[in-house]
């Protein structure tokens, strides 16, 4: 834990065009302790980036140490929802490769998805989906546990439903598997209160995503917006649209969320996920990123005083 009492990170979804050098320069400058890498220079397959080739990872780790900065998580596209066992095995192999990279970078977790459940209203198909997602998490968790890395499944897509997430996590025995609570998604997409989501997910919460949005009539996106949304759906079929705004300027009940985490004695990261890569109309990272740490620090101070 930093001397700021809470640790701030941001997802590179906020800065899809940035280079590795940009992360090391602007991350600390904008008040962050670390970064969650989803993409770099618009490439989401981190395994394909020359910056993260095996012989480059020790160099990256030294650069992080010199900058006093960390990669707090690798946000992979690994997902365990496919109907075909062969595809789930392929995803498991990808997950292991991300775990190996995390070890070399000194990164504590790899993010994965459950993503979607086919015909979620059918109890038998719902249960089958839960079981094979849980199986994938268990197998990847066992591999990660052996090298000191955690696997975190995000509340994303159909698994933004905290009941579905709870039922899945309840089948996973590996202590190396936890939940990345995207605090916005269950609230916005499933109408859950923060207290309801928290009650179900609390035993497994190890990392948090923060964002804000407003309710607006559905609008047609421009060509660049449609292309970005299509790319997001190609990686995560459970991706859903929201009208995002700068943090603190929307409807998300951030104070309620912070209060719950303080009561939990949560010591994980507070990570801003500004989805500019999927919503190119959003403000630039130079505007959005510096606003988050001071706003959340003030919120933490207020809620801690009340608790």
Rosetta blueprint (number, residue, H / E / L):
1 X L
2 X L
3 X L
4 X L
5 X L
6 X L
7 X E
8 X E
9 X E
10 X E
11 X E
12 X H
13 X H
14 X H
15 X H
16 X L
17 X L
18 X L
19 X L
20 X H
21 X H
22 X H
23 X H
24 X H
25 X H
26 X H
27 X H
28 X H
29 X H
30 X L
31 X L
32 X L
33 X L
34 X E
35 X E
36 X E
37 X E
38 X L
39 X L
40 X E
41 X L
42 X L
43 X E
44 X L
45 X L
46 X H
47 X H
48 X H
49 X L
50 X H
51 X H
52 X H
53 X L
54 X H
55 X H
56 X H
57 X H
58 X H
59 X H
60 X H
61 X H
62 X H
63 X H
64 X H
65 X H
66 X H
67 X H
68 X L
69 X L
70 X E
71 X E
72 X E
73 X E
74 X E
75 X E
76 X E
77 X E
78 X E
79 X E
80 X L
81 X L
82 X L
83 X L
84 X L
85 X H
86 X H
87 X H
88 X H
89 X H
90 X H
91 X H
92 X H
93 X H
94 X H
95 X H
96 X H
97 X H
98 X H
99 X H
100 X H
101 X H
102 X H
103 X H
104 X H
105 X H
106 X L
107 X L
108 X L
109 X E
110 X E
111 X E
112 X E
113 X E
114 X L
115 X L
116 X L
117 X L
118 X L
119 X L
120 X L
121 X L
122 X L
123 X H
124 X H
125 X H
126 X H
127 X H
128 X H
129 X H
130 X H
131 X H
132 X H
133 X H
134 X H
135 X H
136 X H
137 X H
138 X H
139 X H
140 X H
141 X H
142 X H
143 X H
144 X H
145 X H
146 X L
147 X L
148 X L
149 X L
150 X E
151 X E
152 X E
153 X E
154 X E
155 X L
156 X L
157 X H
158 X H
159 X H
160 X H
161 X L
162 X H
163 X H
164 X H
165 X H
166 X H
167 X H
168 X H
169 X H
170 X L
171 X L
172 X L
173 X L
174 X L
175 X L
176 X L
177 X E
178 X E
179 X E
180 X E
181 X E
182 X E
183 X L
184 X L
185 X H
186 X H
187 X H
188 X H
189 X H
190 X H
191 X L
192 X L
193 X L
194 X H
195 X H
196 X H
197 X H
198 X H
199 X H
200 X H
201 X H
202 X H
203 X H
204 X H
205 X E
206 X E
207 X E
208 X E
209 X E
210 X E
211 X L
212 X E
213 X E
214 X E
215 X L
216 X L
217 X L
218 X L
219 X L
220 X L
221 X L
222 X L
223 X H
224 X H
225 X H
226 X H
227 X H
228 X H
229 X H
230 X H
231 X H
232 X H
233 X H
234 X H
235 X H
236 X L
237 X L
238 X L
239 X L
240 X L
241 X L
242 X L
243 X E
244 X E
245 X E
246 X L
247 X L
248 X L
249 X L
250 X L
251 X L
252 X L
253 X L
254 X H
255 X H
256 X H
257 X H
258 X H
259 X H
260 X H
261 X H
262 X H
263 X H
264 X H
265 X L
266 X L
267 X L
268 X L
269 X E
270 X E
271 X E
272 X E
273 X L
274 X L
275 X L
276 X L
277 X L
278 X L
279 X L
280 X L
281 X L
282 X L
283 X L
284 X L
285 X H
286 X H
287 X H
288 X H
289 X H
290 X H
291 X H
292 X H
293 X H
294 X H
295 X H
296 X H
297 X H
298 X H
299 X H
300 X H
301 X H
302 X H
303 X H
304 X H
305 X H
306 X H
307 X L
